[in-house]
Amino acid sequence: MYRIKGKKGVILIFVIIILVALMGVALAFWYMVNSDLKAMGAGLAGMKAFYIAEAGRAKARWAVTKGGQSVPWQETNTAFGGGTYTYTMAYSDPPTNQHVTITSTGYFPNSTNPIARRQVVETSASFTGGGSGENLSIGATAHASSNDSKAKNINDAKTSSQWKADNKNQWEYVTLDFGSQKQFSKVVVNGDKIDQRNVKYSTDGVTYMPVMNLVESPAWTFTFDSVSARYVKLEVYGNKPEVNELETYGGAGLGQGKFGTSL
């Protein structure tokens, strides 16, 4: 009888040891999974913060080239993508001021108690300066696909004079030759009977390329990615389309800088 009880006691102890071991394995597995989930969550949060910071850098580039802001410029705690970004834009090389450095920090979910924080820096991006109010078209040489003798009316600063195409319902164009490379990112058209239009540019007056990211706002005011070119061409289609004035305005140019990231 005592032997049986002794065997039962040994078995019970053995079972308890196995249960404790299994519990230990289960706890270790839970800890491992929990750690992986935390690491995955931290990784996702870090990725979100990085892309939020990238959005801030993109906004800074837009601000200095399209938005009309000048260097230096900054934004603080701007909401984006479930988080916020803060960026600063400053000259890299004062007093010559030919290069710009952009520092953008992304926070998720906010800058007060961030789960993740990432910073992106673009250093020494070449900068051609902000756009001025000068109409580059004044003084340029004008030509047209037809009625060329009247082409000069498109840049004489008088809306009372005009160029009118000779042909109906076919593509015609007017061009301006600035005489040298100019940086520009905005064209304003004053005209009539124009159903369709294209804005193009060229460095040699032979090969023309369409401007990129053309935006019309307000009507007949076109902004686009800043280009450096000697010629601008306005292609028009309509019932003998007319152009009273073709105005061209300079824009800031911002080259690609050196890119870096940090926590």
N, C-alpha and C positions, 0 to 999 in steps of 0.2 A: 504493500500500500504506500509506504513511504517512497519506494522507488518510482512509482507512478506519479506521485505528487512532485517528486524531484524533477522528473522528466517534463512534467507540465510547466514547472517553473522555468526550466531552461528554455523551453519552446517560447514561453511568454516573453522572456527577456530577449530572445532572438528576434521575435516579431517586433518588439518595441524598438530594437536596434535598427531593424530594416525600415520601420516607419519613420524613425528619426532621420535615417539616411535619405529616404525618399523626400521627406520634408525639406532637408537641406538642399537636395538637387532641385526641387521645385522652387525654393527661395532663390537659389543661384540663377535658375533660368528666368524667374520673374525679374530679378535684378538686372540681368543681362538685357532682356527685352525692354525693360523700362529705360535703361541707359541708352539703348539704341533709339528708342522712340524720342527721348529727350534730345539726343544728338541730331536726329533727323529733323525734329522741330526747330532746333537752333540753326541747323543748316538752311532750312526753308526761310526762317526769319532773316538770316544773314543775306540770303539771295534777294529777298524782297527789299531789304535795306539798300543793297547794292544797286538794284534797278531804280529805286527811288532816287538815289544819289545821281545816277546817270540821267534821270529825267531833269534834275536840277541843272546839270551841266548843259544839257541840250537847251533848256530854257535860257540859260545865260548866253549861249551862242546866238540864239534867236534874238534876245534882247538887244545885243550890241550890233547886229547886222540888219535886223528887220524891224525891231520894235521901237527904234528911235532913241533908246537909252545910250548914254555915253559911259566911258570908263572913267572912274570906277563905278561899279553898280553892284547891288546886292539884294537878296530877298531872304527873309527869315521866317522859318516855320510855315512854309507854304504847303498846304495839304495836297497829297497826291498818292493814289494807289493804296489807300489804307494806312498811310504813314505821312511823314512830313520831310521836306528838305530845306536846307539852308545853304546858300552859296554866296561866295564873294568873288568879284572879278576886279583885278587890279593890274596895273602895268608891271611887267617883269623887269623893265630896264629904264626906270626914270633917270634923268629927265628926257631921254630921247623918245621914250614912249612908242616904240615900234613893235613891241611884243606884249602879249597879255597872258596872265595866268588865271585859270578858273579853278576854284576849290569848292567842291560840292559835297555836303554830308547828308546822307539819308538816314532817317530814324524810323524804326518800326516798334510799336505803333505810334510813338511820339518821342519828342526830345526830352520830356520831363522824366519819364520812366521807361527808357527804351529796352526792349528785349534784345534788339540788335541795332548796331550802328556801323555804317560803312562810309568811307570817304573816297572820292575819286578826285584826282588832280590832273589837269591838263596844263602843262607849263610851256611858256615861251612860244605861244602861237602867234605867228606874224600877223600884224594888224595894220590895215591901210587907213584907218581913221573913220569917223562917222560920216554918214551921208550929209551933204550940205543942201542948202536951198537953191543952189545954182542950177539953172536950166542948161544942161550941156548942149542942147540942140542949137542954141543961139550961136551963130558963127560957123556952124557945120555946113558942109556942102551937100545939097539935096539933089536927088535924082528920082525919076519915076519911070515906070514901065510904059507909060503913054502920057501925052501932053507934058513932056519933060520941061518945057519952058516955064510952066507954072509950078514946078516942084518947089521952087524957092519960097513959095507962099506958105509952106508947111512949117517953117521955122523963122518967120519974120516977126514973131511976137504980136501978130495982129490977127484976131479971129475974123475980121471983116474980109480978109483975102483967103483964097483957097486953091487947092489943087483938085481937079475933077477928072476921073478916069474917062477915057474915050469909049471904053467898051462896057457893054451891059451883060451882067450875069456870067462873068468869067473872072478868074483871079487876076488882080492887078497889084502893084506894090509901089511903095515909096521907100527910099533909103536915105540915111544920113551918114556922111563921112566926117568924123570928128578931127581927122588929120593925124591923130596919134591914139595910142591905147588909152581908153578911159574906163574907169570903174563905175558901173551903174547897175541899179536894181529896181528902177521904177520908170514906167512909160505912161504918159497921159495923152489920150487921143481926144481931139475936138473935131468931130466930123458928122457926116450924115449919110444915109442910104447904105449903111454898112450892115450886112446880114451876118457875115462871118469874118474873123480876123485871126491872124497869127503874128506873134512877135518873135523875131529871130535876130541873131547877132553873128558877126564874122570878124576875123582878124585880118583877112586878106581881100575882102570884097568879092570873093569868088565862091567859097564854100560857106554856106550859112547853116547855123544850127538853131533849133528851137530853144528858147530859154526854159529852164527847169522850174517846176513848182509854181506855175503861173497862177496868180490869184487876182480876181477882179473885184475890188471893193474900195470905194464905191464904183458905180458904173463908169466904164471907160478909163478907170485908173488901175493899172496893172502892176503888181509887184511880183518879184521872182528872185531866185537865188542870184546873188551878186555875180556879175561877169566882168571880165576885163577884155574889151574889144575895141576895134576902131570903127566898126560899122554897126548900125542897127537898121533892121528892115521891118516894115509893117506891111503885111500882106492883107488885102481886103477883097471881099466878094460882095456884090450887090448890084443894084440898078444904077450903074455909073456912080460908084461910091465917091464921096467927097471927103477930103481931109483939110480942115482949116489950120490946125496946129498939131504937131507931133513933138511933145515935150519929153525930155529924157533927164533923169535925175540920178546923181551919184549915190552910191551906197557904200557902207562899210564892207571891207573884205577881211575875213578871218581865216587864216590858214590852219593846218593841222599841227597841233603841238605834241609834246611828249606826254604819254599817258601813264598814270600810276594809280595804285589803290592802297588803302590801309584800313585797319579796323577802327 
